[in-house]
Amino acid sequence: MDEILHQPRAGAAGAEEKEGAASPYRQRTALERKVEGLMQRHSGLVRRWDRFTAKLEHFNPMAFLAAATVVGIAAVVGTVYTPCYQVSVDGETLGVVATQEEFEGAIQRVEQRASDILGYTYTMDGEVTYELALAKKQAVPSAASYEPYLLDRIGEVMKSYVLSVNGKVIGAAENKSTLDAILEDVQSAYVTENTVETGFVDQVSISREYIASTVEQDAANIEAALTANTNGQTTYTVVSGDTFSDIANNNGMTMAELEALNPGVDIQMLMIGQELNVKEEIPTLSVRTVDAVTYTEAIPYETQQVEDSSMYEGESKVIQAGVNGSQQVNANITYINGKESSRDITGTTTLSEPTEAIVAVGTKEKPTWVATGSFRWPVYGRITSSYGYRSIFGSYSLHRGIDIACSYGTGIVAADGGTVTFSGWNGTYGKLVVIDHGNGKVTYYAHNSSLLVSVGDKVAKGETIALAGSTGRSTGTHCHFEVHVNGQLVNPLNYLP
């Protein structure tokens, strides 16, 4: 007997009854056909049973046996078979389902899934029809088994291999090997002869799933999307001389963008070593590679200090120059998109030992007149004439220092400690004091009204050496201040705080 039994056409049962009346053998065949009808329509069986009991008044053993056979077969059918519905879509038969409601639920789930994929409400088209059927109980599938078929009917949706990065869909391909080849190409751009390991920083997945048919499927475009730069963020450590605007320009940012990434930072007061957040361009898919490399690097020498009582504190002298050694280094270097991110030293081999440096350092107490190496202002006031060429009485001449205006008799002090090498009248300088600081620097103090030191005197930084005046060629009370470095005239303003 077939697994699915369909309802017979109307009138077939009446013909079978007539055939059964003519022959016992044909009557048995008719009974079998009646069983099929009973399996399609239980109500028909009830009507036949009523007719049978009405005939019991004229009991016939053969009729009774036939009726018993019908009842027995009906009992077997009720145990093995179950009523169901054969479902078709646009005239194409799918199979059977337990109930119409169960199949409608499958359609709703497919519509919801398609809506989630497409991003808008989707309603499935096509005519769905149902026909009453009878099938073996174990042969009736769940309506959910038809969902893939229904999804495949949707032109806007396709089942494909989908490539995603950090949960974002990048593209799809019919074959997984196409996407694998694209990922291999992205990695190969960073692979060298020393590369021992490759991988991705981001979460990459390839899954077989339904996706919108409009997703990118061109391999070249998918690879371009993976390597396209996006804005990321990294840190920058402030070094000497940095300004906020320079840092912004060097990182391709505006001042406003840099400020937005660093709330609370005073852009006018950056500190050396301070870390700032800056914009960084990184590809959509970042590649991590590890290279095993061997290279040679210096072994820094150490410095030994020995005390020397013949030198002043703060002074030093190299007795033996240090020499760096060298070593062979084996390391695993990790790169992110070709930029080094970390270095793991796996072994070193010394090629040459370093030679220690020996430096003598002074221990003798430094007298106050010894130069400190930096200058202070000899007097405070307004600069009335700067260093450089200027016009005097219609002709240009080099002004060898700076003129600092002050009141008559104001004390003029030594810019740094040293020895007085001149104190007296010197032509256009008028009353002049010259101090040798013993470190290649010599300073001049001119146009004084009175001199308070003599040649050979040792003077300390800040010690008063003269009183301001307007002697020599001068147009008012001031201090003319000159600086010589290693015999060369220089601009004093480059050495004053």
Steps between C-alpha positions, in 0.01 A plus 500: 500500500637848410637728781264779394144413407291764322120542523329314205268676260127511583294197376783249513365330817156433345654324202709280725193389697328390180803298393508331839141380467584302184796290629653409839846549360408831351325577828838461682670726254224753551550481874865584462405802300244586765781499757682757297188712497464457875852623550410816311158558652420357842139609461457257210600211725234598753228504233606159368495357853142626545392327180674183615320486836168558327556181302563291809129424504578273207827360640744375238835348619692625196374855547592491864853384414539780245392762750742368760779530244412863432505587871837325551667678210363835622656436841839428342475810281424719805812368675750539209362794302397854595298769322716784358517756220693496177634854447584664166644841412405643162393152395829335599453226760731525801374209711274452797459689826307415815287816496451807288580718803841336539594583141373857537731533800793388284409767242493767773843395627641515146351846449648622828842358416491658154398834657797482739738429211360763263438772757137554404170317548478215251181312405530174307307480175358187332174303538497236773242219470417205725345158418380252758723188514582197710859402574696274728547678828879487487498633142352844587792746529511819704394807307837656593669259256346699214652833610820465290285439192290808576813713556645380170186631325583857611696673225631774734666240723768245418689231689871559470834506683512830687819679613469718811753710694415581862139403428471730196421334164765583237395276209385158388600231250356181365814308596681524832832465317443840336484673840794297634709618203409864569609468864823335388571794266443752782746317724763448230555877468673491841683168468880503462761226470534513879128464580420197715143581602207694355152578620242772541457744787128532428238227533453342156229245417376317192156345541249330275177694538219688331591856411356783290578443132620862475807431718839556333604189304788631287829361636704809410254732672490279811880511526498878449249536784722293732811710429329842499616725784273598786560743784643342814668642809846468651720695741788743452762583763599868519871576448703817545401775258153361425205734467133407485467632145810312379369172644164556330661580162741205518209262556275644228261656750356843571549665837129447573525125426804462726328694781189284465710184551672654805241669721645675803848544347644854515621552143722788615687292758620164366740296712783283369391135528130591499284262294242639257233315305544546125315377192644202315401359164469121505356254245157343553674165554827524696766235440733371770826335395794362696849505346792297635808721443869505583692828529805658665475774761736688728565406862526837681813550706483587866662809653714494812547827686813575703531798733759770428572758771689724257179587315203699620165340574298470182810468282593171335766358270506180291795282594407202285248512218234230500444270204172323428502125453277311257265203513291288266132505590227252408151642536137451407360837390123547489363744243151646464439604139876510445577714807692348790287457811720280719835320503577174678872426539548124474881491532826698485862417413781739603732586212726748683512625859462872576788706643425694816529878503686666788411860589661717767258723692605801707456501875660835587251753628422753230565866591225750441687668216510184284264528203172312518470479122186713477445877503272734693409856400767753605224752571126502447345757267370575154719414201553825312732361232532141379793302366570551127543772243347844571517854360708752697531853367394387152734197468449133585721321748487176700365541850702236683266441790174611656429822691294460817350828631520564877536785751834671561700319771306170474717205593632291206565131591708220347294284266695195626800423716850566362819706502518874423739545204437873440373785718550857376436752224477361145418759231137497389421242772576755768557332836507128416519168691589173319454160669645169375278216620758231428274292278554678169257779591598863557261786594531883465328764720543856358406872558524466881523802728717316753703174506499282812747222395858479382688277256559155651205516738287184525130587487197284566185482293274789603782695674489882441798604283407861393243777519297604196584821317537651153875524441664461158281531192160482662170682466358418845549293813508130417710184515656383172527119529709286261557124481793324329508120459829340401615833362187562290256785562145363557153637572469525884127430484577142394672438835280690743201335672 
